[in-house]
Amino acid sequence: MKKILFALAILLAVAACNKQTDAGTATQGSETVTNDTISKEMMQQNMKEVQAYLKECGAFFIATNDGDQPRVRPFGVSEIINDRLYIMTGKVKDVYKQMAKNGKFEICALKPSGSEWMRLSGTLVTDETLAVKEEFLNRNESLKSMYKADDDNMAVLYIKDATARFFSFTAPERTVQF
């Protein structure tokens, strides 16, 4: 069953990587809103909801572009720091090189039940702020054996212009932005 769920997550991420989304609109309940009409409080609430979802899923899969080839790999940490949702990786990794070249991405996160998933798209922006890197490591102690905030390898990237689409086999699709 885990292999099937893993395969489904990868297929969804790859398919999503090839599909364009309209980052300018979203549905909140039954009404359509634009980035201009979403309040800062609503955007923060949406970001917290997305991060809680990622944490509940544990591993999530990020799709990037390598030329004309989509690439998908698992990630496991995200943090909200200074009102931004961050992920992190190493600068020596191919995934970081792809993100630096083209910041557009899509994440697919599948809940342990296997019947609910989220697709998160937007743009990743590298943040070299030492204090942000230190805070990320303080919240994820296990990463301290692999990264140092000032090692010139640790890359923290925040998500901007995000659209999160929530799916379920038993409920209608729902979309939020931040």
Kinemage of the C-alpha trace (Angstrom):
@kinemage 1
@onewidth
@group {chain A} dominant
@subgroup {mainchain}
@vectorlist {calphas} color= white
{ca met a 1} P 0.000 0.000 0.000
{ca lys a 2} L 2.851 2.416 0.835
{ca lys a 3} L 4.408 1.782 -2.584
{ca ile a 4} L 1.107 2.605 -4.273
{ca leu a 5} L 0.720 5.837 -2.270
{ca phe a 6} L 4.333 6.785 -3.007
{ca ala a 7} L 3.799 6.163 -6.724
{ca leu a 8} L 0.583 8.212 -6.650
{ca ala a 9} L 2.376 11.116 -4.965
{ca ile a 10} L 5.131 11.079 -7.560
{ca leu a 11} L 2.680 10.883 -10.450
{ca leu a 12} L 0.691 13.801 -9.061
{ca ala a 13} L 3.833 15.889 -8.592
{ca val a 14} L 5.132 15.175 -12.090
{ca ala a 15} L 1.744 15.885 -13.656
{ca ala a 16} L 1.489 19.092 -11.663
{ca cys a 17} L 4.930 20.186 -12.806
{ca asn a 18} L 3.701 20.084 -16.392
{ca lys a 19} L 0.414 21.920 -15.705
{ca gln a 20} L 0.263 25.691 -15.480
{ca thr a 21} L -1.847 27.268 -12.750
{ca asp a 22} L -3.271 30.760 -12.424
{ca ala a 23} L -1.536 32.195 -9.367
{ca gly a 24} L -3.667 35.340 -9.534
{ca thr a 25} L -6.935 33.834 -8.325
{ca ala a 26} L -8.121 31.389 -5.711
{ca thr a 27} L -11.336 30.088 -4.255
{ca gln a 28} L -12.062 30.709 -0.595
{ca gly a 29} L -15.219 28.767 0.124
{ca ser a 30} L -17.541 29.507 -2.787
{ca glu a 31} L -16.135 32.927 -3.733
{ca thr a 32} L -13.210 33.673 -6.017
{ca val a 33} L -10.663 36.182 -4.747
{ca thr a 34} L -7.440 37.654 -6.102
{ca asn a 35} L -4.104 38.262 -4.374
{ca asp a 36} L -5.090 41.932 -4.116
{ca thr a 37} L -8.213 41.167 -2.062
{ca ile a 38} L -6.744 38.624 0.376
{ca ser a 39} L -5.982 40.294 3.697
{ca lys a 40} L -2.617 39.853 5.361
{ca glu a 41} L -4.336 37.967 8.185
{ca met a 42} L -5.990 35.575 5.726
{ca met a 43} L -2.692 35.001 3.947
{ca gln a 44} L -0.977 34.227 7.263
{ca gln a 45} L -3.795 31.866 8.212
{ca asn a 46} L -3.483 30.114 4.829
{ca met a 47} L 0.293 29.800 5.240
{ca lys a 48} L -0.120 28.261 8.697
{ca glu a 49} L -2.693 25.812 7.327
{ca val a 50} L -0.329 24.738 4.542
{ca gln a 51} L 2.606 24.317 6.908
{ca ala a 52} L 0.493 22.264 9.345
{ca tyr a 53} L -0.562 20.072 6.417
{ca leu a 54} L 3.074 19.536 5.380
{ca lys a 55} L 4.030 18.647 8.958
{ca glu a 56} L 1.144 16.168 9.211
{ca cys a 57} L 2.230 14.485 5.983
{ca gly a 58} L 5.835 14.145 7.153
{ca ala a 59} L 7.524 13.735 3.785
{ca phe a 60} L 6.370 15.773 0.825
{ca phe a 61} L 7.555 15.706 -2.763
{ca ile a 62} L 8.860 18.707 -4.645
{ca ala a 63} L 8.920 18.911 -8.425
{ca thr a 64} L 11.449 21.121 -10.202
{ca asn a 65} L 12.597 21.481 -13.798
{ca asp a 66} L 15.912 20.241 -15.152
{ca gly a 67} L 15.826 21.640 -18.671
{ca asp a 68} L 12.823 19.932 -20.232
{ca gln a 69} L 12.809 17.095 -17.667
{ca pro a 70} L 10.740 17.303 -14.472
{ca arg a 71} L 12.539 16.069 -11.327
{ca val a 72} L 10.794 14.979 -8.133
{ca arg a 73} L 12.323 14.288 -4.741
{ca pro a 74} L 11.228 14.015 -1.114
{ca phe a 75} L 11.638 16.799 1.435
{ca gly a 76} L 10.698 16.683 5.091
{ca val a 77} L 11.058 20.079 6.761
{ca ser a 78} L 9.314 23.412 6.483
{ca glu a 79} L 9.153 26.341 8.872
{ca ile a 80} L 7.386 29.670 9.118
{ca ile a 81} L 9.932 32.326 10.055
{ca asn a 82} L 9.315 36.085 9.842
{ca asp a 83} L 5.929 35.529 8.169
{ca arg a 84} L 7.396 33.401 5.371
{ca leu a 85} L 7.144 29.671 4.721
{ca tyr a 86} L 10.612 28.173 4.194
{ca ile a 87} L 12.056 24.881 3.039
{ca met a 88} L 15.753 24.037 3.053
{ca thr a 89} L 18.325 22.035 1.153
{ca gly a 90} L 22.031 22.037 0.361
{ca lys a 91} L 23.509 24.302 -2.296
{ca val a 92} L 25.660 21.443 -3.632
{ca lys a 93} L 22.560 19.409 -4.531
{ca asp a 94} L 21.085 19.330 -8.025
{ca val a 95} L 17.677 20.289 -6.608
{ca tyr a 96} L 19.070 23.608 -5.343
{ca lys a 97} L 20.761 24.301 -8.670
{ca gln a 98} L 17.432 23.703 -10.433
{ca met a 99} L 15.594 25.960 -7.959
{ca ala a 100} L 18.184 28.711 -8.402
{ca lys a 101} L 17.844 28.534 -12.186
{ca asn a 102} L 14.026 28.380 -12.187
{ca gly a 103} L 12.261 29.168 -8.927
{ca lys a 104} L 8.914 27.754 -10.057
{ca phe a 105} L 8.040 24.540 -8.244
{ca glu a 106} L 5.202 22.317 -7.151
{ca ile a 107} L 4.937 20.272 -3.979
{ca cys a 108} L 2.655 17.298 -3.567
{ca ala a 109} L 1.933 16.173 -0.011
{ca leu a 110} L -0.119 13.058 0.720
{ca lys a 111} L -1.698 12.534 4.142
{ca pro a 112} L -1.058 9.166 5.826
{ca ser a 113} L -4.668 8.134 5.103
{ca gly a 114} L -3.863 8.174 1.391
{ca ser a 115} L -7.198 9.812 0.588
{ca glu a 116} L -6.239 13.487 0.963
{ca trp a 117} L -3.448 15.424 -0.707
{ca met a 118} L -2.323 18.964 -1.354
{ca arg a 119} L -0.539 20.528 -4.317
{ca leu a 120} L 1.391 23.692 -3.525
{ca ser a 121} L 2.876 25.827 -6.292
{ca gly a 122} L 4.633 29.154 -6.426
{ca thr a 123} L 8.124 30.560 -6.622
{ca leu a 124} L 11.077 29.785 -4.355
{ca val a 125} L 13.382 32.626 -3.308
{ca thr a 126} L 16.754 32.018 -1.650
{ca asp a 127} L 17.243 33.862 1.646
{ca glu a 128} L 20.870 34.270 2.807
{ca thr a 129} L 19.927 35.837 6.158
{ca leu a 130} L 22.083 34.185 8.833
{ca ala a 131} L 19.414 34.651 11.538
{ca val a 132} L 16.826 32.784 9.409
{ca lys a 133} L 19.243 29.895 8.819
{ca glu a 134} L 20.054 29.714 12.539
{ca glu a 135} L 16.361 29.704 13.476
{ca phe a 136} L 15.638 26.972 10.917
{ca leu a 137} L 18.402 24.802 12.416
{ca asn a 138} L 17.257 25.522 15.992
{ca arg a 139} L 13.801 24.207 15.088
{ca asn a 140} L 15.269 21.152 13.303
{ca glu a 141} L 18.066 19.905 15.558
{ca ser a 142} L 18.655 16.773 13.451
{ca leu a 143} L 19.904 18.939 10.569
{ca lys a 144} L 22.738 20.403 12.682
{ca ser a 145} L 24.860 17.317 12.024
{ca met a 146} L 24.710 18.035 8.259
{ca tyr a 147} L 24.486 21.846 8.005
{ca lys a 148} L 25.793 24.977 9.675
{ca ala a 149} L 24.110 28.343 9.238
{ca asp a 150} L 27.345 29.895 7.981
{ca asp a 151} L 28.739 26.937 5.985
{ca asp a 152} L 27.925 28.375 2.519
{ca asn a 153} L 26.064 25.147 1.727
{ca met a 154} L 22.833 25.531 3.683
{ca ala a 155} L 20.112 27.051 1.520
{ca val a 156} L 16.835 28.273 2.966
{ca leu a 157} L 14.204 29.242 0.434
{ca tyr a 158} L 10.886 30.923 1.084
{ca ile a 159} L 7.744 30.463 -0.951
{ca lys a 160} L 6.125 33.468 -2.603
{ca asp a 161} L 3.006 33.776 -4.760
{ca ala a 162} L 1.804 30.446 -3.359
{ca thr a 163} L -1.335 28.610 -4.370
{ca ala a 164} L -2.307 25.524 -2.375
{ca arg a 165} L -4.968 23.194 -3.731
{ca phe a 166} L -6.450 20.635 -1.347
{ca phe a 167} L -7.904 17.426 -2.766
{ca ser a 168} L -9.805 14.502 -1.302
{ca phe a 169} L -11.630 11.465 -2.578
{ca thr a 170} L -14.587 12.503 -0.410
{ca ala a 171} L -14.684 16.321 -0.479
{ca pro a 172} L -14.625 19.079 -3.094
{ca glu a 173} L -11.343 20.700 -4.086
{ca arg a 174} L -10.394 23.799 -2.104
{ca thr a 175} L -7.791 26.463 -2.955
{ca val a 176} L -5.957 28.992 -0.763
{ca gln a 177} L -3.203 31.515 -1.427
{ca phe a 178} L -0.472 33.280 0.462
